[in-house]
Amino acid sequence: MNCEEILTLLDAYFDNELDLAKTVAIEEQLRTCASCRSQYELRVALRSRLDDPDLRYAAPNGFSEQIRKKLALSTRPTRKILSFRAAAWIPAAVAAAAVLGAFVYANIGRLLPAEAPSLVAEVASDHIRSLIGTHLVDVESSDRHTVKPWFAGKVDFSPPVRDFVDQGFKLVGGRLDYVRGKNVVVLVYRFKNQYVSLFICPERTPEAASQQTVFDYQGYNLVYWNANGLDCWAVSDAAPGTLLEFAKIQQEKHS
């Protein structure tokens, strides 16, 4: 199994819902793949957090009895006959909703990479690991002429590197990361007391749009956009508005 297949089965594995063959295959992958193992560890941490007694709310005494009494007093809803005028627009409304749904379904792929949901988890996890480990940057510098050449020969594209200290985003350095089986460029910026990881790689979806799209993952915010044939993911625990401003600055400088 590859990482993408593992991610689709990881929740079922976590809940002991898989057969023996798949369970053994996943356990072998978790032993050998740090990326898959980190996804599993995130689920373990989340379950541990959800078991915290502080998150549980105890209903007051007698609450269930009050609910039962209210249900007993409720009456069956009366049927209402729609007038001809009210009934006439229902088919049109249903048709309009169907057209809108078809439009959204047809165009969502044009805004994001096809694997966006799993990419959100993987990119966010990589950012989190960089903060709690010792791999924040491979090359530490705010000088683009130091950071950009460092990636030469390590990736098959030339990443745009800029320092935006005047706008509040100071370039800290860069590192090489591994997403979806490929090396990607990660530029690290500091905004006040928070770090922003900017993941950059050649676009995976030719129809990807430059429109910024916001996600959240376990308390972290992400913004995706496409610029000049490059997919860009900004990740941080900074507010979504801060990341959108960061993305806007990036797009203006690289347009």
HUKAQUI-V357075 format. One record per pair of residues at least 12 apart in sequence whose ideal C-beta (glycine too) atoms are under 10 Angstrom apart, sorted by sequence separation. I is the first residue (numbers start at 1). J is the second residue. D is the distance in Angstrom with one decimal. If there is no record, write none. Layout:
# HUKAQUI-V357075
I|J|D + I|J|D
This chain:
# HUKAQUI-V357075
13|25|9.5 + 14|26|9.6 + 138|150|7.2 + 139|151|8.4 + 147|159|8.8 + 148|160|8.3 + 149|161|9.4 + 174|186|6.3 + 175|187|8.5 + 186|198|6.7 + 187|199|8.5 + 212|224|7.2 + 213|225|7.2 + 222|234|6.8 + 223|235|8.2 + 234|246|5.6 + 9|22|6.2 + 13|26|4.9 + 27|40|9.7 + 137|150|9.9 + 138|151|9.3 + 148|161|4.2 + 161|174|7.2 + 173|186|9.5 + 174|187|5.0 + 175|188|6.8 + 185|198|8.2 + 186|199|5.4 + 187|200|7.0 + 211|224|9.1 + 212|225|4.7 + 213|226|9.8 + 221|234|8.5 + 222|235|5.0 + 223|236|9.0 + 234|247|5.7 + 9|23|9.3 + 12|26|9.2 + 13|27|8.2 + 26|40|8.6 + 147|161|5.1 + 148|162|9.5 + 173|187|7.9 + 174|188|6.5 + 185|199|7.4 + 186|200|7.5 + 211|225|6.8 + 212|226|9.7 + 221|235|7.4 + 222|236|8.3 + 233|247|9.7 + 146|161|9.3 + 147|162|9.8 + 159|174|8.0 + 172|187|8.4 + 173|188|5.6 + 184|199|5.5 + 185|200|4.4 + 186|201|9.7 + 210|225|5.7 + 211|226|8.4 + 220|235|6.1 + 221|236|6.3 + 232|247|7.3 + 6|22|9.8 + 9|25|8.8 + 10|26|7.1 + 13|29|9.9 + 138|154|9.2 + 144|160|9.0 + 145|161|8.7 + 147|163|8.9 + 171|187|6.8 + 172|188|4.4 + 173|189|9.5 + 184|200|6.5 + 185|201|7.0 + 208|224|8.8 + 209|225|8.2 + 210|226|5.5 + 220|236|6.8 + 221|237|7.0 + 234|250|7.7 + 5|22|9.6 + 9|26|6.3 + 13|30|8.8 + 144|161|4.3 + 171|188|7.6 + 172|189|6.3 + 173|190|10.0 + 184|201|4.2 + 208|225|8.6 + 209|226|6.3 + 210|227|6.1 + 220|237|5.4 + 221|238|6.7 + 223|240|7.4 + 143|161|9.3 + 144|162|6.2 + 170|188|9.7 + 171|189|5.8 + 172|190|5.3 + 183|201|8.2 + 184|202|9.2 + 208|226|4.0 + 210|228|9.1 + 215|233|8.9 + 217|235|8.3 + 219|237|6.4 + 220|238|9.2 + 221|239|7.0 + 222|240|9.0 + 232|250|6.8 + 6|25|8.4 + 10|29|9.5 + 144|163|6.2 + 170|189|6.3 + 171|190|8.2 + 182|201|6.5 + 207|226|9.4 + 208|227|9.7 + 218|237|10.0 + 221|240|4.9 + 223|242|9.6 + 225|244|9.6 + 232|251|8.5 + 5|25|9.0 + 6|26|6.0 + 9|29|9.8 + 10|30|9.0 + 141|161|10.0 + 143|163|7.7 + 169|189|4.4 + 170|190|4.8 + 177|197|8.4 + 179|199|6.7 + 182|202|8.5 + 206|226|9.8 + 212|232|9.4 + 214|234|9.9 + 215|235|9.2 + 221|241|9.3 + 223|243|4.4 + 227|247|9.0 + 1|22|8.2 + 5|26|9.3 + 142|163|5.2 + 155|176|7.5 + 168|189|9.2 + 169|190|7.4 + 170|191|7.8 + 180|201|8.3 + 205|226|8.1 + 208|229|9.0 + 221|242|8.3 + 222|243|7.4 + 223|244|5.9 + 141|163|9.4 + 154|176|5.5 + 168|190|9.2 + 169|191|5.4 + 170|192|9.8 + 175|197|8.6 + 177|199|6.9 + 179|201|6.8 + 182|204|9.3 + 204|226|9.5 + 208|230|9.5 + 210|232|9.7 + 212|234|9.2 + 221|243|5.5 + 223|245|9.7 + 225|247|5.5 + 232|254|9.0 + 6|29|5.2 + 142|165|7.1 + 150|173|8.7 + 151|174|6.8 + 168|191|5.8 + 169|192|9.8 + 172|195|7.2 + 174|197|9.9 + 197|220|9.8 + 199|222|9.3 + 203|226|5.6 + 206|229|9.1 + 208|231|6.5 + 220|243|9.9 + 221|244|9.3 + 223|246|7.4 + 224|247|8.6 + 225|248|9.2 + 227|250|7.2 + 228|251|9.3 + 1|25|5.3 + 5|29|8.9 + 6|30|8.0 + 147|171|6.9 + 150|174|6.5 + 151|175|9.6 + 161|185|8.5 + 163|187|9.7 + 165|189|9.1 + 167|191|9.4 + 168|192|7.4 + 172|196|9.2 + 174|198|9.0 + 177|201|9.4 + 180|204|7.7 + 203|227|9.3 + 216|240|7.7 + 223|247|4.8 + 227|251|5.4 + 230|254|8.4 + 1|26|7.2 + 14|39|9.6 + 146|171|9.9 + 147|172|9.3 + 150|175|9.4 + 151|176|7.2 + 159|184|9.2 + 160|185|9.3 + 162|187|8.7 + 164|189|7.1 + 165|190|9.1 + 172|197|9.9 + 196|221|9.8 + 197|222|9.6 + 198|223|9.7 + 199|224|9.4 + 203|228|9.2 + 215|240|9.3 + 223|248|9.6 + 225|250|8.0 + 226|251|9.6 + 227|252|10.0 + 3|29|7.8 + 10|36|7.4 + 14|40|7.0 + 147|173|6.1 + 148|174|8.2 + 150|176|8.8 + 156|182|9.0 + 159|185|4.2 + 161|187|6.3 + 163|189|8.4 + 170|196|9.9 + 174|200|9.6 + 203|229|5.4 + 205|231|8.0 + 214|240|5.2 + 225|251|6.5 + 227|253|9.7 + 228|254|6.1 + 1|28|8.7 + 2|29|8.7 + 6|33|7.5 + 13|40|8.0 + 144|171|7.2 + 146|173|8.5 + 147|174|4.7 + 155|182|8.5 + 156|183|8.3 + 157|184|9.8 + 158|185|9.5 + 159|186|9.4 + 160|187|8.9 + 162|189|9.8 + 164|191|9.4 + 169|196|6.6 + 171|198|9.7 + 196|223|9.7 + 200|227|9.1 + 202|229|6.5 + 203|230|6.2 + 204|231|6.1 + 214|241|9.5 + 223|250|9.6 + 227|254|5.4 + 228|255|7.7 + 1|29|5.9 + 7|35|9.2 + 11|39|9.8 + 15|43|9.6 + 142|170|6.2 + 143|171|8.1 + 146|174|9.3 + 147|175|9.9 + 155|183|5.2 + 157|185|8.0 + 159|187|7.3 + 202|230|6.3 + 203|231|4.9 + 212|240|10.0 + 227|255|7.1 + 6|35|9.0 + 7|36|7.4 + 10|39|5.9 + 14|43|5.1 + 142|171|4.5 + 154|183|6.2 + 155|184|7.2 + 169|198|9.4 + 201|230|6.9 + 202|231|7.2 + 203|232|9.5 + 214|243|7.4 + 3|33|6.4 + 6|36|4.9 + 10|40|6.3 + 13|43|9.4 + 14|44|8.1 + 141|171|7.7 + 142|172|7.0 + 143|173|9.6 + 144|174|9.7 + 155|185|5.8 + 200|230|5.5 + 201|231|5.5 + 214|244|7.0 + 2|33|9.3 + 5|36|10.0 + 6|37|9.9 + 141|172|8.3 + 142|173|7.7 + 154|185|8.4 + 200|231|7.4 + 201|232|8.5 + 212|243|8.7 + 1|33|9.7 + 3|35|5.9 + 7|39|6.3 + 10|42|9.8 + 11|43|7.4 + 14|46|9.8 + 15|47|9.9 + 140|172|6.8 + 141|173|5.5 + 151|183|9.0 + 199|231|7.9 + 200|232|5.6 + 201|233|8.8 + 212|244|6.0 + 3|36|5.7 + 6|39|7.9 + 10|43|7.1 + 14|47|7.9 + 139|172|9.9 + 140|173|4.1 + 141|174|8.3 + 199|232|7.0 + 200|233|8.1 + 214|247|9.4 + 2|36|9.6 + 6|40|9.0 + 137|171|10.0 + 139|173|5.1 + 140|174|8.8 + 151|185|5.7 + 198|232|6.5 + 199|233|4.2 + 200|234|9.9 + 213|247|9.7 + 1|36|9.1 + 137|172|6.0 + 138|173|7.3 + 139|174|5.4 + 140|175|9.5 + 150|185|9.8 + 151|186|9.9 + 198|233|7.3 + 199|234|7.9 + 212|247|5.1 + 3|39|8.7 + 136|172|7.4 + 137|173|3.5 + 138|174|6.6 + 139|175|7.4 + 151|187|9.6 + 197|233|8.1 + 198|234|5.2 + 199|235|7.1 + 212|248|7.6 + 136|173|7.7 + 137|174|6.1 + 138|175|4.3 + 139|176|9.2 + 148|185|9.4 + 161|198|9.7 + 197|234|7.4 + 198|235|8.0 + 210|247|9.8 + 137|175|4.9 + 138|176|5.9 + 147|185|9.5 + 160|198|9.8 + 196|234|5.8 + 197|235|4.8 + 198|236|9.4 + 212|250|10.0 + 136|175|7.1 + 137|176|10.0 + 138|177|9.4 + 148|187|9.5 + 159|198|9.2 + 161|200|9.3 + 196|235|7.1 + 197|236|7.1 + 212|251|8.1 + 135|175|6.4 + 147|187|7.2 + 160|200|7.6 + 195|235|9.1 + 196|236|4.3 + 135|176|9.6 + 147|188|9.5 + 159|200|5.1 + 195|236|6.4 + 196|237|9.4 + 210|251|6.8 + 135|177|8.7 + 159|201|9.0 + 194|236|5.6 + 195|237|8.4 + 196|238|6.5 + 144|187|9.6 + 157|200|8.2 + 194|237|5.9 + 195|238|8.7 + 157|201|7.7 + 193|237|10.0 + 194|238|4.7 + 130|175|7.1 + 155|200|8.8 + 156|201|9.8 + 157|202|5.5 + 185|230|9.1 + 187|232|9.7 + 189|234|8.7 + 191|236|7.2 + 193|238|9.6 + 194|239|9.3 + 198|243|9.9 + 210|255|8.7 + 155|201|7.9 + 156|202|7.6 + 192|238|8.0 + 196|242|8.2 + 130|177|8.0 + 142|189|9.5 + 155|202|8.8 + 184|231|8.9 + 185|232|9.9 + 186|233|9.3 + 187|234|9.5 + 189|236|8.5 + 191|238|5.7 + 196|243|7.0 + 129|177|9.4 + 138|186|8.9 + 140|188|8.9 + 142|190|9.4 + 191|239|9.9 + 194|242|8.1 + 198|246|8.0 + 126|175|9.6 + 137|186|8.3 + 139|188|9.9 + 151|200|9.6 + 184|233|9.0 + 186|235|9.3 + 189|238|10.0 + 198|247|9.0 + 127|177|9.2 + 136|186|9.5 + 137|187|9.1 + 138|188|9.8 + 192|242|8.9 + 196|246|6.0 + 200|250|9.6 + 126|177|5.4 + 135|186|9.8 + 137|188|5.3 + 191|242|6.3 + 196|247|10.0 + 126|178|8.1 + 136|188|6.1 + 179|231|9.8 + 191|243|9.1 + 198|250|7.3 + 126|179|6.8 + 123|177|8.7 + 125|179|9.9 + 179|233|8.7 + 191|245|9.5 + 122|177|9.8 + 191|246|7.4 + 122|178|9.5 + 123|179|6.4 + 130|186|7.7 + 122|179|5.8 + 123|180|9.6 + 189|246|7.3 + 122|180|7.2 + 126|184|8.9 + 130|188|7.6 + 137|195|9.8 + 127|186|8.3 + 136|195|7.2 + 119|179|7.3 + 126|186|7.6 + 137|197|9.9 + 119|180|7.1 + 123|184|8.9 + 127|188|9.4 + 136|197|8.8 + 189|250|9.8 + 118|180|8.6 + 123|186|9.3 + 131|194|9.8 + 187|250|9.5 + 131|195|6.5 + 115|180|7.0 + 130|195|7.9 + 169|234|9.8 + 131|197|8.7 + 113|180|9.2 + 130|197|6.4 + 160|227|8.1 + 127|195|8.0 + 160|228|7.7 + 127|196|8.8 + 128|197|9.5 + 169|238|9.8 + 127|197|4.4 + 160|230|7.6 + 126|197|7.4 + 127|198|9.9 + 159|230|7.7 + 127|199|8.2 + 157|229|8.4 + 158|230|9.8 + 160|232|9.3 + 124|197|9.2 + 126|199|7.5 + 157|230|7.3 + 159|232|9.9 + 169|242|9.0 + 123|197|8.0 + 168|242|8.5 + 123|199|5.5 + 169|245|8.7 + 122|199|9.6 + 168|245|8.5 + 169|246|5.7 + 167|245|7.9 + 168|246|8.7 + 39|118|9.3 + 42|121|8.0 + 167|246|8.3 + 119|199|9.1 + 169|249|7.0 + 167|248|9.7 + 168|249|9.2 + 169|250|9.0 + 39|121|6.6 + 42|124|9.0 + 164|246|7.7 + 167|249|5.4 + 38|121|9.8 + 39|122|7.6 + 42|125|6.2 + 166|249|9.8 + 38|122|8.9 + 41|125|9.0 + 119|204|8.7 + 164|249|5.5 + 36|122|9.8 + 39|125|6.3 + 42|128|7.9 + 164|250|7.9 + 167|253|9.7 + 35|122|6.8 + 38|125|5.2 + 42|129|9.9 + 162|249|8.6 + 38|126|8.2 + 41|129|9.6 + 113|201|9.9 + 116|204|9.6 + 162|250|7.6 + 115|204|7.2 + 116|205|9.1 + 128|217|9.0 + 131|220|9.7 + 164|253|7.7 + 35|125|7.5 + 38|128|8.1 + 113|203|7.8 + 114|204|7.3 + 115|205|9.0 + 127|217|9.3 + 128|218|8.0 + 160|250|7.9 + 35|126|7.9 + 38|129|6.0 + 113|204|4.6 + 114|205|6.0 + 124|215|8.2 + 128|219|9.4 + 162|253|5.4 + 112|204|9.8 + 113|205|4.8 + 116|208|9.9 + 123|215|9.2 + 124|216|8.8 + 125|217|8.2 + 128|220|6.9 + 162|254|7.7 + 112|205|7.4 + 114|207|9.9 + 124|217|4.0 + 125|218|8.9 + 127|220|6.7 + 160|253|7.6 + 35|129|9.2 + 111|205|9.2 + 113|207|10.0 + 114|208|9.6 + 121|215|9.7 + 123|217|8.4 + 124|218|6.9 + 160|254|4.8 + 34|129|8.5 + 110|205|8.0 + 112|207|9.8 + 113|208|6.4 + 120|215|4.9 + 122|217|9.8 + 124|219|9.4 + 125|220|9.4 + 127|222|8.5 + 109|205|7.1 + 110|206|9.8 + 111|207|8.7 + 112|208|7.0 + 119|215|9.2 + 120|216|8.6 + 121|217|6.2 + 124|220|5.1 + 110|207|4.6 + 111|208|7.4 + 112|209|8.4 + 116|213|8.1 + 120|217|5.4 + 121|218|8.8 + 123|220|9.5 + 124|221|9.0 + 109|207|6.9 + 110|208|7.4 + 111|209|5.2 + 117|215|8.8 + 124|222|6.1 + 109|208|9.1 + 110|209|5.9 + 111|210|9.7 + 112|211|9.3 + 116|215|7.9 + 123|222|6.6 + 107|207|9.4 + 111|211|5.9 + 120|220|9.5 + 110|211|9.2 + 111|212|9.7 + 112|213|6.0 + 121|222|10.0 + 123|224|8.9 + 107|209|9.3 + 111|213|6.0 + 120|222|6.0 + 112|215|9.3 + 119|222|9.1 + 120|224|8.3 + 108|213|9.9 + 119|224|8.2 + 130|235|9.5 + 131|236|9.8 + 116|222|10.0 + 127|233|8.9 + 131|237|8.8 + 126|233|9.5 + 127|234|9.5 + 128|235|8.6 + 7|115|9.5 + 116|224|7.1 + 127|235|4.1 + 124|233|8.8 + 126|235|8.0 + 127|236|7.5 + 128|237|9.3 + 7|117|9.4 + 8|118|7.8 + 123|233|4.9 + 125|235|9.6 + 127|237|9.0 + 4|115|7.2 + 7|118|5.2 + 10|121|9.6 + 113|224|7.8 + 122|233|9.7 + 123|234|9.5 + 124|235|5.7 + 112|224|6.3 + 119|231|8.8 + 123|235|5.8 + 124|236|9.9 + 111|224|8.6 + 112|225|9.9 + 113|226|8.7 + 120|233|8.3 + 4|118|6.7 + 7|121|7.2 + 111|225|9.7 + 112|226|9.0 + 119|233|7.4 + 3|118|9.0 + 7|122|7.7 + 111|226|9.1 + 116|231|9.9 + 120|235|9.1 + 116|233|9.8 + 4|122|9.5 + 113|231|6.2 + 3|122|8.1 + 112|231|9.3 + 113|233|9.6 + 35|177|9.8 + 35|178|7.0 + 34|178|8.9 + 35|179|8.4 + 35|180|9.5 + 35|181|9.7 + 49|218|9.6 + 46|218|7.1 + 45|218|8.8 + 3|178|9.6 + 42|217|9.4 + 3|179|9.6 + 4|180|7.3 + 42|218|7.0 + 3|180|7.5 + 4|181|8.5 + 2|180|9.6 + 3|181|7.0 + 2|181|7.4
